Amino acid sequence: MKRIVIDTNVVVSFLTDRDLRQQELAARLFQDADAALALVAGSRKDSYLATFDRNFEKSLRRLGIRTYKPGD
């Protein structure tokens, strides 16, 4: 399994419309990055993982990873 570390530039491309092709490619990376997010959040006792994805949130809670829903 490949481990991909995402550069800030990829995040910016994902969040903005500066290059629609890069935005789509970045979106694909983020769709496959749930496991990495859980690993990082689970590695620190003081961490919460912010998500709007209810199914992902349920999975995280089953693993003992605390979640935060932005707006709560």
N, C-alpha and C positions, 0 to 999 in steps of 0.2 A: 504494500500500500504506500502510495506517495504521501509525503508530508509537505504541504505547501504553506509557507508563511506569506501572508498577504501584506504587501507594502502599502503605505499610506496613499500613494499615488493611485493604487487600485481602488481603495476606499473612496477617494475623491471622484474617480471616474464613475463609480457605482452611484454615488449620491447626486451627481450633477449631470446635466445634459451636454457637457462640453464635447463628447465624442460618443455617439450612440452605439457604435460598434464595440468600443471599449466597455461601455455601460452593460451591454448584453453579456460580454465575456466575463465581466466581474460578477454579474448576477449569477452566472453558472457556478462560479467558484463559491459564492456564498451559499448557494443551495446545497452544495456538497460539504459544507464546513461545520455542520452541527456537532459532529463528534469532537472536533478540535475545540470548539467553544465549551463544551461540557468538560473536557479535560482541564482546560485552564481554570474554569470556575470551580471545579471540584478539587483542584490542587491547593486552594487557599480557603481556610475556614472563615475568613472575613469577606468572602466574595458572594455576590449575587449575580445571576445572569439575567439581563433584561431581555424580555422577549414578548411578542404579541402572539406567538404560535402556541395555541392551547395544547395541541398534541405533544409538542416538544416539551412544554412546561410540565405536563403530566409525567413524561418519561424522566425528566430531570428530578422531579420530586421523589419518584420511586428510587432513584439513585442517591437520594439524600442531598441533592444540590439545591440550594436555595435560589428562588427566582424572584424577580422584581418586574412588575408590570408598570411600565411608564404611565404616569398619570394617577397612580394610586398613592 
